[in-house]
């Protein structure tokens, strides 16, 4: 499902204008990204939790040459689904 499909579905179910729903969805996503960029945890009750974790550096391998390549440490976003989501997906 794409962002556009989410906007269309919410607009149809709430009788709100697509433009207003699009702005609300976009601002929500921007707020989540901004919080994660600051290193904060984003918890959406009954949906899940987004966290930023630090991944350690390691030694990788170039698949073409087999040469060892250092992979630097980096921050990654992880998602842990909430109870309602776990129940619905099973």
C-alpha positions as CSV (number, residue, x, y, z in Angstrom):
1,X,0.0,0.0,0.0
2,X,1.3,3.4,-0.9
3,X,0.9,6.7,0.8
4,X,-1.5,7.8,-1.9
5,X,-3.7,4.7,-1.3
6,X,-3.7,5.4,2.4
7,X,-4.8,9.0,1.7
8,X,-7.6,7.8,-0.6
9,X,-8.9,5.2,1.9
10,X,-8.9,7.7,4.8
11,X,-10.6,10.4,2.7
12,X,-13.3,8.0,1.6
13,X,-14.0,6.7,5.1
14,X,-14.0,10.1,6.8
15,X,-15.5,12.3,4.1
16,X,-12.6,14.7,4.4
17,X,-10.9,16.3,1.4
18,X,-8.0,14.3,0.0
19,X,-5.8,17.4,0.1
20,X,-6.4,17.7,3.9
21,X,-5.8,14.1,4.6
22,X,-2.6,14.2,2.5
23,X,-1.3,17.1,4.5
24,X,-2.1,15.3,7.8
25,X,-0.4,12.1,6.7
26,X,2.6,13.9,5.4
27,X,3.0,16.0,8.6
28,X,2.6,12.9,10.7
29,X,5.4,11.1,8.8
30,X,7.6,14.2,9.0
31,X,7.1,14.3,12.8
32,X,8.1,10.7,13.1
33,X,11.2,11.2,11.0
34,X,12.2,14.3,12.9
35,X,11.9,12.5,16.3
36,X,13.9,9.5,15.0
37,X,16.6,11.9,13.7
38,X,16.9,13.3,17.2
39,X,17.4,9.7,18.5
40,X,14.0,9.6,20.2
41,X,11.6,6.6,20.3
42,X,8.3,6.9,18.6
43,X,5.5,4.9,20.2
44,X,2.2,4.5,18.4
45,X,-0.2,2.7,20.8
46,X,-1.6,-0.6,19.4
47,X,0.5,-0.1,16.3
48,X,4.2,-0.4,17.3
49,X,7.4,1.3,18.3
50,X,10.1,2.9,16.1
51,X,13.6,3.1,17.6
52,X,17.0,4.2,16.4
53,X,19.8,1.7,17.2
54,X,23.5,1.9,16.7
55,X,24.9,-0.8,14.5
56,X,28.5,-1.7,15.2
57,X,31.2,-1.4,12.5
58,X,32.4,-4.7,11.0
59,X,34.5,-6.2,8.2
60,X,32.6,-6.9,5.1
61,X,33.6,-8.5,1.8
62,X,33.4,-7.2,-1.7
63,X,31.4,-9.9,-3.6
64,X,33.2,-9.3,-6.9
65,X,36.8,-9.4,-5.7
66,X,36.5,-11.1,-2.3
67,X,38.5,-8.3,-0.9
68,X,37.8,-7.4,2.8
69,X,36.2,-4.0,3.2
70,X,35.6,-2.1,6.5
71,X,31.9,-1.3,7.1
72,X,31.6,1.8,9.4
73,X,29.1,1.9,12.3
74,X,25.8,3.4,11.5
75,X,22.4,4.3,13.0
76,X,19.4,2.2,11.8
77,X,15.7,2.4,12.4
78,X,14.0,-0.7,13.9
79,X,10.3,-1.4,14.3
80,X,8.7,-3.5,16.9
81,X,5.0,-4.2,16.2
82,X,2.4,-3.6,18.9
83,X,0.0,-6.3,20.3
84,X,-2.9,-5.4,18.1
85,X,-0.8,-5.6,15.0
86,X,0.7,-8.9,16.0
87,X,-2.8,-10.3,16.7
88,X,-4.2,-9.1,13.3
89,X,-1.3,-10.4,11.2
90,X,-1.3,-13.9,12.7
